[in-house]
Amino acid sequence: MFYIQDPYFEENILHEELLEIINGASFGVGIYAFATKSGIDLVLGDSIFQGFIQNGGKFNLIVGIDEITNTSAIKTLIKYRDEYKGNLKVDVFLHKDKDSLFHPKFSYFQNEHREGALVLGSGNLTDKGLRLNREAFNINYLNPEKSNNVKEKIADWLRFNEERLKELEDREVLEKAELNRFIYIRNKKSFKTINDELSVKEEVESLLETWDFNEESEVLVAEIPKSGNRWKQANFNKDSFINFFGAKVGNNKQRILFRNVEQSGKLSEIESRPSVTVKSRNFRFELDAASGLDYPEESCPIGVFIKVATRAFIYILVMPNDRNYNDIISFLDEKEEKKQNMRRYRTYVGELYNRCPNLSFWKI
């Protein structure tokens, strides 16, 4: 099967397709040129991958370090390797060829019947490659004979490159990872070197994970109802669940991504959520930004969500005591009459910015 990952064309996402294949696998190998902390978390931190490991599955991951893969990525890989003990093996491909770039991007999985799946494409082990970028990938399902041929080909290549496969704690690997943290080039014009000031280094690091939007990006402004003592699980109506968040009722293989935007404009960690429906016909997502917050007594919290890609959103929670709450309420009152049910208004970034110019979104 051939797929194009593009929010304006198809809705097939490399991340979700990989998880679907992992769900039935007993063995796997992944070889990727670049990796970021967020991309690693999306796959190795998912409950499906955890179940794969708990059921005795083994996975061998090789990541390149020519560019992008930095200290944060290496530390994250060490964390998962140690957590999954002998079931996850991670190597770094480190070479000295000046005119050659380590650039493969594929995964191979085999199930207990020796049937295989080879996932080849342009997407790296990054949040952008797995979810946000326009990418293309192909899934080849293999019978046992062809599956074993692929498995042997990969094993032969690994043996041939044994001297180039380094442990995560290798000194040269750590040095190169630290350098990659500082010389990421966002626009292919501006180089940042290891001698730059700390503030610049941190800025370059953050560019790796910027989630972009524009004036035409879709927005949902939603009053969030109280749901017992766990309003962290925010309920939405069916229309928002399907037509804004892009979820499908009963399809729990999907992963909806959220990132909270803090007051400073800093993006919090990615929240990867299954699209959950329950017998009460509630449609809900868990939001980390609501953790530890009491539900207001008189007014309801308001969630503002901007779509940055298929099933990927940045958001803020606006509480009644926040300085922007009156602006948001006035905006909603103008667009949606007050009624018994929670209000949900869909718009675009351009309109939201004109009416609410002080939101933390605009500081990103």
GUSE-554620 format. One record per residue (C-alpha): residue number from 1; x, z, y. Coordinates in nm, 2 decimals. Last residue first. Layout:
N
n NUM	east X	up Z	north Y .
...
***
This chain:
364
n 364	east 0.56	up 1.98	north 3.09 .
n 363	east 0.44	up 2.14	north 3.42 .
n 362	east 0.12	up 1.93	north 3.45 .
n 361	east -0.02	up 2.08	north 3.13 .
n 360	east 0.01	up 2.43	north 3.29 .
n 359	east -0.31	up 2.37	north 3.48 .
n 358	east -0.29	up 2.38	north 3.86 .
n 357	east -0.44	up 2.04	north 3.95 .
n 356	east -0.79	up 2.11	north 3.80 .
n 355	east -1.03	up 1.85	north 3.94 .
n 354	east -0.79	up 1.56	north 4.00 .
n 353	east -0.59	up 1.65	north 3.69 .
n 352	east -0.90	up 1.66	north 3.46 .
n 351	east -1.02	up 1.32	north 3.59 .
n 350	east -0.68	up 1.15	north 3.52 .
n 349	east -0.64	up 1.33	north 3.19 .
n 348	east -0.96	up 1.18	north 3.04 .
n 347	east -1.30	up 1.32	north 2.96 .
n 346	east -1.50	up 1.49	north 2.69 .
n 345	east -1.72	up 1.79	north 2.77 .
n 344	east -1.82	up 2.05	north 2.52 .
n 343	east -2.06	up 2.33	north 2.62 .
n 342	east -2.14	up 2.62	north 2.38 .
n 341	east -2.50	up 2.64	north 2.28 .
n 340	east -2.77	up 2.82	north 2.48 .
n 339	east -2.74	up 2.59	north 2.78 .
n 338	east -2.55	up 2.56	north 3.11 .
n 337	east -2.57	up 2.21	north 3.24 .
n 336	east -2.27	up 1.99	north 3.17 .
n 335	east -2.06	up 1.78	north 3.42 .
n 334	east -2.08	up 1.98	north 3.74 .
n 333	east -2.09	up 2.32	north 3.56 .
n 332	east -1.79	up 2.21	north 3.35 .
n 331	east -1.58	up 2.14	north 3.65 .
n 330	east -1.69	up 2.46	north 3.82 .
n 329	east -1.60	up 2.65	north 3.50 .
n 328	east -1.26	up 2.49	north 3.48 .
n 327	east -1.18	up 2.57	north 3.85 .
n 326	east -1.31	up 2.92	north 3.81 .
n 325	east -1.09	up 2.98	north 3.51 .
n 324	east -0.76	up 2.86	north 3.67 .
n 323	east -0.65	up 3.21	north 3.78 .
n 322	east -0.70	up 3.35	north 3.44 .
n 321	east -0.92	up 3.66	north 3.41 .
n 320	east -1.20	up 3.47	north 3.24 .
n 319	east -0.96	up 3.33	north 2.97 .
n 318	east -0.83	up 2.97	north 2.97 .
n 317	east -0.68	up 2.86	north 2.63 .
n 316	east -0.44	up 2.57	north 2.66 .
n 315	east -0.39	up 2.27	north 2.44 .
n 314	east -0.16	up 2.00	north 2.31 .
n 313	east -0.31	up 1.78	north 2.05 .
n 312	east -0.23	up 1.57	north 1.74 .
n 311	east -0.49	up 1.42	north 1.50 .
n 310	east -0.39	up 1.07	north 1.59 .
n 309	east -0.17	up 1.09	north 1.90 .
n 308	east -0.13	up 1.28	north 2.23 .
n 307	east -0.49	up 1.41	north 2.25 .
n 306	east -0.53	up 1.67	north 2.53 .
n 305	east -0.73	up 1.99	north 2.45 .
n 304	east -0.87	up 2.24	north 2.70 .
n 303	east -1.02	up 2.56	north 2.53 .
n 302	east -1.24	up 2.78	north 2.74 .
n 301	east -1.29	up 3.15	north 2.66 .
n 300	east -1.64	up 3.29	north 2.70 .
n 299	east -1.78	up 3.50	north 2.98 .
n 298	east -1.92	up 3.86	north 2.98 .
n 297	east -1.74	up 4.06	north 2.71 .
n 296	east -1.43	up 3.85	north 2.66 .
n 295	east -1.31	up 3.82	north 2.30 .
n 294	east -1.01	up 4.03	north 2.25 .
n 293	east -0.67	up 3.85	north 2.23 .
n 292	east -0.43	up 3.94	north 1.95 .
n 291	east -0.39	up 3.58	north 1.84 .
n 290	east -0.59	up 3.33	north 2.05 .
n 289	east -0.29	up 3.12	north 2.13 .
n 288	east -0.24	up 3.07	north 1.75 .
n 287	east -0.55	up 2.86	north 1.72 .
n 286	east -0.73	up 2.83	north 1.39 .
n 285	east -0.96	up 2.53	north 1.36 .
n 284	east -1.33	up 2.52	north 1.29 .
n 283	east -1.63	up 2.31	north 1.19 .
n 282	east -1.92	up 2.54	north 1.10 .
n 281	east -2.16	up 2.39	north 0.85 .
n 280	east -2.24	up 2.75	north 0.72 .
n 279	east -2.09	up 2.63	north 0.39 .
n 278	east -1.75	up 2.58	north 0.55 .
n 277	east -1.56	up 2.29	north 0.69 .
n 276	east -1.18	up 2.30	north 0.74 .
n 275	east -0.96	up 2.03	north 0.87 .
n 274	east -0.62	up 2.16	north 0.76 .
n 273	east -0.41	up 2.30	north 1.04 .
n 272	east -0.05	up 2.24	north 1.15 .
n 271	east 0.04	up 2.46	north 1.45 .
n 270	east 0.36	up 2.32	north 1.62 .
n 269	east 0.56	up 2.59	north 1.80 .
n 268	east 0.49	up 2.66	north 2.16 .
n 267	east 0.54	up 2.40	north 2.44 .
n 266	east 0.69	up 2.52	north 2.77 .
n 265	east 0.48	up 2.44	north 3.08 .
n 264	east 0.56	up 2.79	north 3.23 .
n 263	east 0.20	up 2.90	north 3.17 .
n 262	east 0.24	up 2.82	north 2.80 .
n 261	east 0.12	up 2.49	north 2.65 .
n 260	east -0.01	up 2.55	north 2.30 .
n 259	east 0.07	up 2.29	north 2.04 .
n 258	east -0.19	up 2.17	north 1.79 .
n 257	east -0.16	up 1.94	north 1.48 .
n 256	east -0.46	up 1.85	north 1.26 .
n 255	east -0.35	up 1.80	north 0.90 .
n 254	east -0.58	up 1.60	north 0.67 .
n 253	east -0.59	up 1.67	north 0.30 .
n 252	east -0.89	up 1.88	north 0.36 .
n 251	east -1.13	up 1.59	north 0.36 .
n 250	east -1.47	up 1.76	north 0.33 .
n 249	east -1.59	up 1.64	north 0.68 .
n 248	east -1.34	up 1.41	north 0.83 .
n 247	east -1.12	up 1.51	north 1.12 .
n 246	east -1.04	up 1.28	north 1.42 .
n 245	east -1.02	up 1.57	north 1.67 .
n 244	east -1.24	up 1.39	north 1.91 .
n 243	east -1.50	up 1.20	north 1.71 .
n 242	east -1.51	up 1.41	north 1.39 .
n 241	east -1.47	up 1.77	north 1.50 .
n 240	east -1.61	up 1.71	north 1.85 .
n 239	east -1.93	up 1.55	north 1.70 .
n 238	east -1.96	up 1.82	north 1.44 .
n 237	east -1.97	up 2.11	north 1.69 .
n 236	east -1.66	up 2.33	north 1.73 .
n 235	east -1.57	up 2.67	north 1.61 .
n 234	east -1.24	up 2.84	north 1.70 .
n 233	east -1.08	up 3.05	north 1.43 .
n 232	east -0.90	up 3.29	north 1.66 .
n 231	east -1.25	up 3.41	north 1.72 .
n 230	east -1.19	up 3.64	north 1.42 .
n 229	east -1.38	up 3.96	north 1.49 .
n 228	east -1.72	up 3.78	north 1.44 .
n 227	east -1.71	up 3.42	north 1.56 .
n 226	east -1.74	up 3.44	north 1.94 .
n 225	east -1.79	up 3.09	north 2.08 .
n 224	east -1.53	up 2.87	north 2.24 .
n 223	east -1.64	up 2.67	north 2.55 .
n 222	east -1.48	up 2.33	north 2.52 .
n 221	east -1.30	up 2.09	north 2.75 .
n 220	east -1.19	up 1.79	north 2.54 .
n 219	east -0.94	up 1.54	north 2.68 .
n 218	east -0.85	up 1.18	north 2.59 .
n 217	east -0.53	up 1.03	north 2.73 .
n 216	east -0.59	up 0.77	north 3.00 .
n 215	east -0.38	up 0.94	north 3.27 .
n 214	east -0.09	up 0.97	north 3.03 .
n 213	east 0.04	up 1.18	north 2.74 .
n 212	east 0.38	up 1.27	north 2.60 .
n 211	east 0.47	up 1.54	north 2.35 .
n 210	east 0.82	up 1.66	north 2.43 .
n 209	east 1.00	up 1.78	north 2.12 .
n 208	east 1.35	up 1.62	north 2.15 .
n 207	east 1.34	up 1.67	north 2.53 .
n 206	east 1.36	up 2.04	north 2.47 .
n 205	east 1.72	up 2.03	north 2.36 .
n 204	east 1.81	up 1.82	north 2.66 .
n 203	east 1.66	up 2.09	north 2.89 .
n 202	east 1.84	up 2.36	north 2.70 .
n 201	east 2.17	up 2.18	north 2.75 .
n 200	east 2.10	up 2.13	north 3.12 .
n 199	east 2.04	up 2.50	north 3.17 .
n 198	east 2.36	up 2.58	north 2.98 .
n 197	east 2.58	up 2.38	north 3.21 .
n 196	east 2.73	up 2.06	north 3.08 .
n 195	east 3.06	up 2.06	north 2.89 .
n 194	east 2.92	up 1.95	north 2.56 .
n 193	east 2.81	up 1.63	north 2.71 .
n 192	east 2.48	up 1.48	north 2.83 .
n 191	east 2.46	up 1.11	north 2.84 .
n 190	east 2.19	up 0.93	north 3.06 .
n 189	east 2.11	up 0.57	north 2.99 .
n 188	east 1.95	up 0.55	north 2.64 .
n 187	east 1.63	up 0.71	north 2.79 .
n 186	east 1.63	up 1.03	north 2.59 .
n 185	east 1.99	up 1.05	north 2.49 .
n 184	east 2.07	up 1.36	north 2.28 .
n 183	east 2.42	up 1.46	north 2.36 .
n 182	east 2.39	up 1.84	north 2.36 .
n 181	east 2.22	up 1.94	north 2.04 .
n 180	east 2.40	up 1.66	north 1.86 .
n 179	east 2.73	up 1.84	north 1.94 .
n 178	east 2.60	up 2.16	north 1.77 .
n 177	east 2.50	up 1.96	north 1.46 .
n 176	east 2.84	up 1.79	north 1.46 .
n 175	east 3.02	up 2.13	north 1.46 .
n 174	east 2.79	up 2.27	north 1.20 .
n 173	east 2.84	up 1.97	north 0.97 .
n 172	east 3.22	up 1.99	north 1.02 .
n 171	east 3.22	up 2.36	north 0.92 .
n 170	east 3.01	up 2.31	north 0.61 .
n 169	east 2.72	up 2.56	north 0.61 .
n 168	east 2.46	up 2.30	north 0.52 .
n 167	east 2.66	up 2.17	north 0.23 .
n 166	east 2.82	up 1.83	north 0.25 .
n 165	east 2.75	up 1.50	north 0.07 .
n 164	east 3.02	up 1.25	north 0.18 .
n 163	east 3.24	up 1.33	north -0.12 .
n 162	east 2.95	up 1.28	north -0.37 .
n 161	east 2.88	up 0.93	north -0.22 .
n 160	east 2.90	up 0.74	north -0.55 .
n 159	east 2.73	up 1.02	north -0.74 .
n 158	east 2.44	up 1.02	north -0.49 .
n 157	east 2.41	up 0.64	north -0.52 .
n 156	east 2.40	up 0.65	north -0.90 .
n 155	east 2.13	up 0.92	north -0.88 .
n 154	east 1.92	up 0.71	north -0.64 .
n 153	east 1.94	up 0.41	north -0.87 .
n 152	east 1.86	up 0.63	north -1.17 .
n 151	east 1.54	up 0.76	north -1.01 .
n 150	east 1.44	up 0.40	north -0.90 .
n 149	east 1.49	up 0.28	north -1.26 .
n 148	east 1.30	up 0.58	north -1.39 .
n 147	east 1.00	up 0.49	north -1.17 .
n 146	east 1.01	up 0.13	north -1.28 .
n 145	east 0.98	up 0.24	north -1.65 .
n 144	east 0.73	up 0.51	north -1.59 .
n 143	east 0.49	up 0.29	north -1.38 .
n 142	east 0.55	up 0.29	north -1.01 .
n 141	east 0.33	up 0.33	north -0.70 .
n 140	east 0.49	up 0.18	north -0.39 .
n 139	east 0.38	up 0.34	north -0.07 .
n 138	east 0.48	up 0.13	north 0.24 .
n 137	east 0.56	up 0.25	north 0.59 .
n 136	east 0.53	up 0.14	north 0.95 .
n 135	east 0.58	up 0.35	north 1.27 .
n 134	east 0.42	up 0.40	north 1.61 .
n 133	east 0.54	up 0.74	north 1.69 .
n 132	east 0.35	up 1.06	north 1.69 .
n 131	east 0.31	up 1.18	north 1.32 .
n 130	east 0.60	up 1.17	north 1.08 .
n 129	east 0.85	up 0.99	north 1.30 .
n 128	east 0.75	up 1.20	north 1.61 .
n 127	east 0.75	up 1.53	north 1.43 .
n 126	east 1.08	up 1.44	north 1.28 .
n 125	east 1.19	up 1.36	north 0.92 .
n 124	east 1.23	up 0.99	north 1.02 .
n 123	east 0.97	up 0.72	north 1.02 .
n 122	east 1.06	up 0.35	north 0.96 .
n 121	east 0.93	up 0.32	north 0.61 .
n 120	east 0.96	up 0.35	north 0.24 .
n 119	east 0.76	up 0.59	north 0.02 .
n 118	east 0.83	up 0.54	north -0.35 .
n 117	east 0.58	up 0.69	north -0.59 .
n 116	east 0.65	up 0.75	north -0.95 .
n 115	east 0.49	up 0.79	north -1.30 .
n 114	east 0.71	up 1.01	north -1.52 .
n 113	east 0.39	up 1.17	north -1.67 .
n 112	east 0.50	up 1.50	north -1.52 .
n 111	east 0.50	up 1.34	north -1.17 .
n 110	east 0.77	up 1.15	north -0.99 .
n 109	east 0.84	up 1.14	north -0.62 .
n 108	east 1.06	up 0.92	north -0.40 .
n 107	east 1.11	up 0.96	north -0.03 .
n 106	east 1.25	up 0.71	north 0.23 .
n 105	east 1.42	up 0.68	north 0.56 .
n 104	east 1.77	up 0.53	north 0.55 .
n 103	east 1.99	up 0.52	north 0.86 .
n 102	east 2.35	up 0.64	north 0.82 .
n 101	east 2.51	up 0.44	north 1.10 .
n 100	east 2.82	up 0.22	north 1.05 .
n 99	east 3.09	up 0.11	north 1.30 .
n 98	east 3.28	up 0.44	north 1.32 .
n 97	east 3.27	up 0.52	north 0.95 .
n 96	east 3.37	up 0.89	north 0.92 .
n 95	east 3.08	up 1.01	north 0.70 .
n 94	east 2.86	up 1.32	north 0.67 .
n 93	east 2.54	up 1.30	north 0.46 .
n 92	east 2.40	up 1.65	north 0.47 .
n 91	east 2.28	up 1.81	north 0.15 .
n 90	east 1.97	up 2.02	north 0.07 .
n 89	east 1.86	up 2.14	north -0.27 .
n 88	east 1.51	up 2.30	north -0.30 .
n 87	east 1.40	up 2.45	north -0.64 .
n 86	east 1.71	up 2.67	north -0.67 .
n 85	east 1.59	up 2.92	north -0.40 .
n 84	east 1.28	up 2.82	north -0.22 .
n 83	east 1.34	up 3.07	north 0.06 .
n 82	east 1.71	up 3.01	north 0.07 .
n 81	east 1.66	up 2.63	north 0.10 .
n 80	east 1.38	up 2.68	north 0.35 .
n 79	east 1.59	up 2.90	north 0.58 .
n 78	east 1.90	up 2.68	north 0.55 .
n 77	east 1.69	up 2.37	north 0.64 .
n 76	east 1.56	up 2.55	north 0.95 .
n 75	east 1.91	up 2.65	north 1.06 .
n 74	east 2.03	up 2.29	north 1.02 .
n 73	east 1.74	up 2.16	north 1.23 .
n 72	east 1.80	up 2.41	north 1.50 .
n 71	east 2.17	up 2.32	north 1.51 .
n 70	east 2.10	up 1.95	north 1.55 .
n 69	east 1.99	up 1.64	north 1.36 .
n 68	east 1.94	up 1.39	north 1.65 .
n 67	east 2.24	up 1.16	north 1.58 .
n 66	east 2.50	up 1.08	north 1.30 .
n 65	east 2.38	up 1.39	north 1.11 .
n 64	east 2.20	up 1.24	north 0.81 .
n 63	east 1.97	up 1.43	north 0.59 .
n 62	east 1.96	up 1.45	north 0.21 .
n 61	east 1.67	up 1.64	north 0.04 .
n 60	east 1.65	up 1.72	north -0.33 .
n 59	east 1.32	up 1.85	north -0.44 .
n 58	east 1.22	up 2.04	north -0.76 .
n 57	east 0.87	up 2.14	north -0.86 .
n 56	east 0.82	up 2.46	north -1.06 .
n 55	east 0.46	up 2.53	north -0.97 .
n 54	east 0.57	up 2.75	north -0.68 .
n 53	east 0.77	up 2.46	north -0.54 .
n 52	east 0.47	up 2.22	north -0.53 .
n 51	east 0.25	up 2.50	north -0.40 .
n 50	east 0.49	up 2.55	north -0.11 .
n 49	east 0.49	up 2.18	north -0.05 .
n 48	east 0.11	up 2.18	north -0.03 .
n 47	east 0.11	up 2.49	north 0.19 .
n 46	east 0.32	up 2.31	north 0.45 .
n 45	east 0.65	up 2.45	north 0.55 .
n 44	east 0.87	up 2.19	north 0.39 .
n 43	east 0.67	up 1.90	north 0.54 .
n 42	east 0.57	up 1.99	north 0.89 .
n 41	east 0.85	up 2.25	north 0.92 .
n 40	east 1.12	up 1.98	north 0.87 .
n 39	east 0.96	up 1.76	north 1.13 .
n 38	east 0.95	up 2.05	north 1.38 .
n 37	east 1.31	up 2.15	north 1.32 .
n 36	east 1.43	up 1.80	north 1.36 .
n 35	east 1.56	up 1.55	north 1.11 .
n 34	east 1.75	up 1.21	north 1.13 .
n 33	east 1.87	up 0.96	north 0.88 .
n 32	east 1.63	up 1.06	north 0.60 .
n 31	east 1.67	up 1.07	north 0.22 .
n 30	east 1.40	up 1.26	north 0.03 .
n 29	east 1.41	up 1.32	north -0.35 .
n 28	east 1.12	up 1.45	north -0.56 .
n 27	east 1.02	up 1.61	north -0.88 .
n 26	east 0.69	up 1.76	north -1.02 .
n 25	east 0.45	up 1.56	north -0.81 .
n 24	east 0.07	up 1.57	north -0.77 .
n 23	east 0.05	up 1.74	north -0.43 .
n 22	east 0.37	up 1.58	north -0.32 .
n 21	east 0.18	up 1.25	north -0.30 .
n 20	east -0.09	up 1.38	north -0.07 .
n 19	east 0.17	up 1.56	north 0.14 .
n 18	east 0.36	up 1.23	north 0.19 .
n 17	east 0.04	up 1.05	north 0.29 .
n 16	east -0.04	up 1.33	north 0.54 .
n 15	east 0.30	up 1.31	north 0.71 .
n 14	east 0.31	up 0.93	north 0.71 .
n 13	east -0.02	up 0.90	north 0.90 .
n 12	east -0.30	up 0.66	north 0.82 .
n 11	east -0.54	up 0.64	north 1.12 .
n 10	east -0.52	up 0.27	north 1.19 .
n 9	east -0.50	up 0.06	north 1.51 .
n 8	east -0.50	up 0.26	north 1.83 .
n 7	east -0.35	up 0.58	north 1.68 .
n 6	east -0.07	up 0.37	north 1.52 .
n 5	east 0.10	up 0.44	north 1.19 .
n 4	east 0.10	up 0.10	north 1.02 .
n 3	east 0.04	up 0.11	north 0.65 .
n 2	east 0.13	up -0.10	north 0.34 .
n 1	east 0.00	up 0.00	north 0.00 .
***
